[in-house]
Amino acid sequence: MATRVDKNELLESIDTIKYEHFDVSYLIITFLVAIIVILFIFPKIYLSNQIYYKSRSINKLLDDYEILKEENRLLKQKLEYQRYKNLVLGSMYEE
Protein backbone atom coordinates (compact mmCIF):
# COMPACT_ATOMS: atom_id res chain seq x y z
CA MET A 1 0.00 0.00 0.00
CA ALA A 2 2.87 2.28 0.67
CA THR A 3 3.85 2.10 -2.97
CA ARG A 4 0.35 3.08 -4.11
CA VAL A 5 0.44 6.12 -1.95
CA ASP A 6 3.92 6.99 -3.21
CA LYS A 7 2.76 6.57 -6.80
CA ASN A 8 -0.26 8.79 -6.25
CA GLU A 9 1.85 11.43 -4.57
CA LEU A 10 4.31 11.29 -7.43
CA LEU A 11 1.53 11.67 -9.99
CA GLU A 12 0.06 14.62 -8.09
CA SER A 13 3.47 16.27 -7.86
CA ILE A 14 3.93 15.90 -11.61
CA ASP A 15 0.62 17.65 -12.18
CA THR A 16 1.69 20.53 -9.98
CA ILE A 17 5.01 21.11 -11.77
CA LYS A 18 4.92 24.38 -13.58
CA TYR A 19 6.21 24.12 -17.10
CA GLU A 20 8.04 27.06 -18.50
CA HIS A 21 6.36 28.55 -21.48
CA PHE A 22 8.42 27.94 -24.56
CA ASP A 23 7.62 30.64 -26.98
CA VAL A 24 8.84 31.34 -30.49
CA SER A 25 12.07 32.96 -29.30
CA TYR A 26 13.35 29.61 -27.97
CA LEU A 27 12.55 28.02 -31.31
CA ILE A 28 14.35 30.80 -33.18
CA ILE A 29 17.40 30.53 -30.91
CA THR A 30 17.47 26.77 -31.44
CA PHE A 31 17.37 27.19 -35.22
CA LEU A 32 20.07 29.87 -35.10
CA VAL A 33 22.34 27.62 -33.04
CA ALA A 34 21.72 24.76 -35.47
CA ILE A 35 22.52 27.00 -38.45
CA ILE A 36 25.72 28.25 -36.81
CA VAL A 37 26.82 24.68 -36.09
CA ILE A 38 26.08 23.70 -39.68
CA LEU A 39 28.02 26.71 -40.97
CA PHE A 40 31.07 25.56 -39.02
CA ILE A 41 30.76 21.85 -39.87
CA PHE A 42 30.06 21.93 -43.62
CA PRO A 43 33.17 23.89 -44.65
CA LYS A 44 35.32 21.36 -42.78
CA ILE A 45 33.57 18.47 -44.52
CA TYR A 46 33.90 20.21 -47.89
CA LEU A 47 37.60 20.93 -47.37
CA SER A 48 38.27 17.39 -46.18
CA ASN A 49 36.60 15.99 -49.30
CA GLN A 50 38.53 18.34 -51.57
CA ILE A 51 41.82 17.40 -49.93
CA TYR A 52 40.96 13.71 -50.31
CA TYR A 53 40.15 14.01 -54.02
CA LYS A 54 43.21 16.17 -54.73
CA SER A 55 45.46 13.68 -52.95
CA ARG A 56 43.94 10.87 -55.01
CA SER A 57 44.69 12.71 -58.23
CA ILE A 58 48.22 13.54 -57.03
CA ASN A 59 48.82 9.87 -56.17
CA LYS A 60 47.58 8.83 -59.61
CA LEU A 61 49.92 11.33 -61.26
CA LEU A 62 52.83 10.11 -59.13
CA ASP A 63 52.08 6.52 -60.13
CA ASP A 64 52.00 7.53 -63.79
CA TYR A 65 55.29 9.40 -63.33
CA GLU A 66 56.95 6.33 -61.80
CA ILE A 67 55.65 4.14 -64.63
CA LEU A 68 56.97 6.58 -67.23
CA LYS A 69 60.35 6.76 -65.51
CA GLU A 70 60.62 2.97 -65.58
CA GLU A 71 59.56 2.87 -69.22
CA ASN A 72 62.16 5.54 -70.03
CA ARG A 73 64.82 3.47 -68.29
CA LEU A 74 63.85 0.39 -70.30
CA LEU A 75 63.87 2.36 -73.56
CA LYS A 76 67.33 3.75 -72.78
CA GLN A 77 68.50 0.22 -72.06
CA LYS A 78 67.13 -0.98 -75.42
CA LEU A 79 68.72 1.98 -77.16
CA GLU A 80 72.11 1.18 -75.64
CA TYR A 81 71.71 -2.43 -76.71
CA GLN A 82 70.92 -1.33 -80.29
CA ARG A 83 73.93 1.01 -80.30
CA TYR A 84 76.18 -1.77 -79.04
CA LYS A 85 74.72 -4.17 -81.60
CA ASN A 86 75.30 -1.66 -84.41
CA LEU A 87 78.89 -1.09 -83.26
CA VAL A 88 79.63 -4.80 -83.13
CA LEU A 89 77.89 -5.57 -86.42
CA GLY A 90 79.42 -2.50 -88.05
CA SER A 91 82.90 -3.52 -87.00
CA MET A 92 82.33 -7.08 -88.27
CA TYR A 93 81.33 -5.89 -91.75
CA GLU A 94 84.14 -3.36 -92.00
CA GLU A 95 86.77 -6.02 -91.79
Distance bins in CASP14 RR format, pairs under 12 A and 6 or more apart:
PFRMAT RR
TARGET T0000
AUTHOR 0000-0000-0000
RMODE 2
METHOD distances of the structure
MODEL  1
1 7 0 0 0 0 0 1 0 0 0 0 0
1 8 0 0 0 0 0 1 0 0 0 0 0
2 8 0 0 0 0 0 1 0 0 0 0 0
2 9 0 0 0 0 0 1 0 0 0 0 0
3 9 0 0 0 0 0 1 0 0 0 0 0
3 10 0 0 0 0 0 1 0 0 0 0 0
4 10 0 0 0 0 0 1 0 0 0 0 0
4 11 0 0 0 0 0 1 0 0 0 0 0
5 11 0 0 0 0 0 1 0 0 0 0 0
5 12 0 0 0 0 0 1 0 0 0 0 0
6 12 0 0 0 0 0 1 0 0 0 0 0
6 13 0 0 0 0 0 1 0 0 0 0 0
7 13 0 0 0 0 0 1 0 0 0 0 0
7 14 0 0 0 0 0 1 0 0 0 0 0
8 14 0 0 0 0 0 1 0 0 0 0 0
8 15 0 0 0 0 0 1 0 0 0 0 0
9 15 0 0 0 0 0 1 0 0 0 0 0
9 16 0 0 0 0 0 1 0 0 0 0 0
10 16 0 0 0 0 0 1 0 0 0 0 0
10 17 0 0 0 0 0 1 0 0 0 0 0
11 17 0 0 0 0 0 1 0 0 0 0 0
20 26 0 0 0 0 1 0 0 0 0 0 0
22 28 0 0 0 0 0 1 0 0 0 0 0
22 29 0 0 0 0 0 1 0 0 0 0 0
22 30 0 0 0 0 1 0 0 0 0 0 0
23 29 0 0 0 0 0 1 0 0 0 0 0
23 30 0 0 0 0 0 1 0 0 0 0 0
24 30 0 0 0 0 0 1 0 0 0 0 0
24 31 0 0 0 0 0 1 0 0 0 0 0
25 31 0 0 0 0 0 1 0 0 0 0 0
25 32 0 0 0 0 0 1 0 0 0 0 0
26 32 0 0 0 0 0 1 0 0 0 0 0
26 33 0 0 0 0 0 1 0 0 0 0 0
27 33 0 0 0 0 0 1 0 0 0 0 0
27 34 0 0 0 0 0 1 0 0 0 0 0
28 34 0 0 0 0 0 1 0 0 0 0 0
28 35 0 0 0 0 0 1 0 0 0 0 0
29 35 0 0 0 0 0 1 0 0 0 0 0
29 36 0 0 0 0 0 1 0 0 0 0 0
30 36 0 0 0 0 0 1 0 0 0 0 0
30 37 0 0 0 0 0 1 0 0 0 0 0
31 37 0 0 0 0 0 1 0 0 0 0 0
31 38 0 0 0 0 0 1 0 0 0 0 0
32 38 0 0 0 0 0 1 0 0 0 0 0
32 39 0 0 0 0 0 1 0 0 0 0 0
33 39 0 0 0 0 0 1 0 0 0 0 0
33 40 0 0 0 0 0 1 0 0 0 0 0
34 40 0 0 0 0 0 1 0 0 0 0 0
34 41 0 0 0 0 0 1 0 0 0 0 0
35 41 0 0 0 0 0 1 0 0 0 0 0
35 42 0 0 0 0 0 1 0 0 0 0 0
36 42 0 0 0 0 0 1 0 0 0 0 0
37 43 0 0 0 0 0 1 0 0 0 0 0
37 44 0 0 0 0 0 1 0 0 0 0 0
38 44 0 0 0 0 0 1 0 0 0 0 0
38 45 0 0 0 0 0 1 0 0 0 0 0
38 46 0 0 0 0 0 1 0 0 0 0 0
39 45 0 0 0 0 0 1 0 0 0 0 0
39 46 0 0 0 0 0 1 0 0 0 0 0
40 46 0 0 0 0 0 1 0 0 0 0 0
40 47 0 0 0 0 0 1 0 0 0 0 0
41 47 0 0 0 0 0 1 0 0 0 0 0
41 48 0 0 0 0 0 1 0 0 0 0 0
42 48 0 0 0 0 0 1 0 0 0 0 0
42 49 0 0 0 0 0 1 0 0 0 0 0
43 49 0 0 0 0 0 1 0 0 0 0 0
43 50 0 0 0 0 0 1 0 0 0 0 0
44 50 0 0 0 0 0 1 0 0 0 0 0
44 51 0 0 0 0 0 1 0 0 0 0 0
45 51 0 0 0 0 0 1 0 0 0 0 0
45 52 0 0 0 0 0 1 0 0 0 0 0
46 52 0 0 0 0 0 1 0 0 0 0 0
46 53 0 0 0 0 0 1 0 0 0 0 0
47 53 0 0 0 0 0 1 0 0 0 0 0
47 54 0 0 0 0 0 1 0 0 0 0 0
48 54 0 0 0 0 0 1 0 0 0 0 0
48 55 0 0 0 0 0 1 0 0 0 0 0
49 55 0 0 0 0 0 1 0 0 0 0 0
49 56 0 0 0 0 0 1 0 0 0 0 0
50 56 0 0 0 0 0 1 0 0 0 0 0
50 57 0 0 0 0 0 1 0 0 0 0 0
51 57 0 0 0 0 0 1 0 0 0 0 0
51 58 0 0 0 0 0 1 0 0 0 0 0
52 58 0 0 0 0 0 1 0 0 0 0 0
52 59 0 0 0 0 0 1 0 0 0 0 0
53 59 0 0 0 0 0 1 0 0 0 0 0
53 60 0 0 0 0 0 1 0 0 0 0 0
54 60 0 0 0 0 0 1 0 0 0 0 0
54 61 0 0 0 0 0 1 0 0 0 0 0
55 61 0 0 0 0 0 1 0 0 0 0 0
55 62 0 0 0 0 0 1 0 0 0 0 0
56 62 0 0 0 0 0 1 0 0 0 0 0
56 63 0 0 0 0 0 1 0 0 0 0 0
57 63 0 0 0 0 0 1 0 0 0 0 0
57 64 0 0 0 0 0 1 0 0 0 0 0
58 64 0 0 0 0 0 1 0 0 0 0 0
58 65 0 0 0 0 0 1 0 0 0 0 0
59 65 0 0 0 0 0 1 0 0 0 0 0
59 66 0 0 0 0 0 1 0 0 0 0 0
60 66 0 0 0 0 0 1 0 0 0 0 0
60 67 0 0 0 0 0 1 0 0 0 0 0
61 67 0 0 0 0 0 1 0 0 0 0 0
61 68 0 0 0 0 0 1 0 0 0 0 0
62 68 0 0 0 0 0 1 0 0 0 0 0
62 69 0 0 0 0 0 1 0 0 0 0 0
63 69 0 0 0 0 0 1 0 0 0 0 0
63 70 0 0 0 0 0 1 0 0 0 0 0
64 70 0 0 0 0 0 1 0 0 0 0 0
64 71 0 0 0 0 0 1 0 0 0 0 0
65 71 0 0 0 0 0 1 0 0 0 0 0
65 72 0 0 0 0 0 1 0 0 0 0 0
66 72 0 0 0 0 0 1 0 0 0 0 0
66 73 0 0 0 0 0 1 0 0 0 0 0
67 73 0 0 0 0 0 1 0 0 0 0 0
67 74 0 0 0 0 0 1 0 0 0 0 0
68 74 0 0 0 0 0 1 0 0 0 0 0
68 75 0 0 0 0 0 1 0 0 0 0 0
69 75 0 0 0 0 0 1 0 0 0 0 0
69 76 0 0 0 0 0 1 0 0 0 0 0
70 76 0 0 0 0 0 1 0 0 0 0 0
70 77 0 0 0 0 0 1 0 0 0 0 0
71 77 0 0 0 0 0 1 0 0 0 0 0
71 78 0 0 0 0 0 1 0 0 0 0 0
72 78 0 0 0 0 0 1 0 0 0 0 0
72 79 0 0 0 0 0 1 0 0 0 0 0
73 79 0 0 0 0 0 1 0 0 0 0 0
73 80 0 0 0 0 0 1 0 0 0 0 0
74 80 0 0 0 0 0 1 0 0 0 0 0
74 81 0 0 0 0 0 1 0 0 0 0 0
75 81 0 0 0 0 0 1 0 0 0 0 0
75 82 0 0 0 0 0 1 0 0 0 0 0
76 82 0 0 0 0 0 1 0 0 0 0 0
76 83 0 0 0 0 0 1 0 0 0 0 0
77 83 0 0 0 0 0 1 0 0 0 0 0
77 84 0 0 0 0 0 1 0 0 0 0 0
78 84 0 0 0 0 0 1 0 0 0 0 0
78 85 0 0 0 0 0 1 0 0 0 0 0
79 85 0 0 0 0 0 1 0 0 0 0 0
79 86 0 0 0 0 0 1 0 0 0 0 0
80 86 0 0 0 0 0 1 0 0 0 0 0
80 87 0 0 0 0 0 1 0 0 0 0 0
81 87 0 0 0 0 0 1 0 0 0 0 0
81 88 0 0 0 0 0 1 0 0 0 0 0
82 88 0 0 0 0 0 1 0 0 0 0 0
82 89 0 0 0 0 0 1 0 0 0 0 0
83 89 0 0 0 0 0 1 0 0 0 0 0
83 90 0 0 0 0 0 1 0 0 0 0 0
84 90 0 0 0 0 0 1 0 0 0 0 0
84 91 0 0 0 0 0 1 0 0 0 0 0
85 91 0 0 0 0 0 1 0 0 0 0 0
85 92 0 0 0 0 0 1 0 0 0 0 0
86 92 0 0 0 0 0 1 0 0 0 0 0
86 93 0 0 0 0 0 1 0 0 0 0 0
86 94 0 0 0 0 0 1 0 0 0 0 0
87 93 0 0 0 0 0 1 0 0 0 0 0
87 94 0 0 0 0 0 1 0 0 0 0 0
88 94 0 0 0 0 0 1 0 0 0 0 0
88 95 0 0 0 0 0 1 0 0 0 0 0
89 95 0 0 0 0 0 1 0 0 0 0 0
END
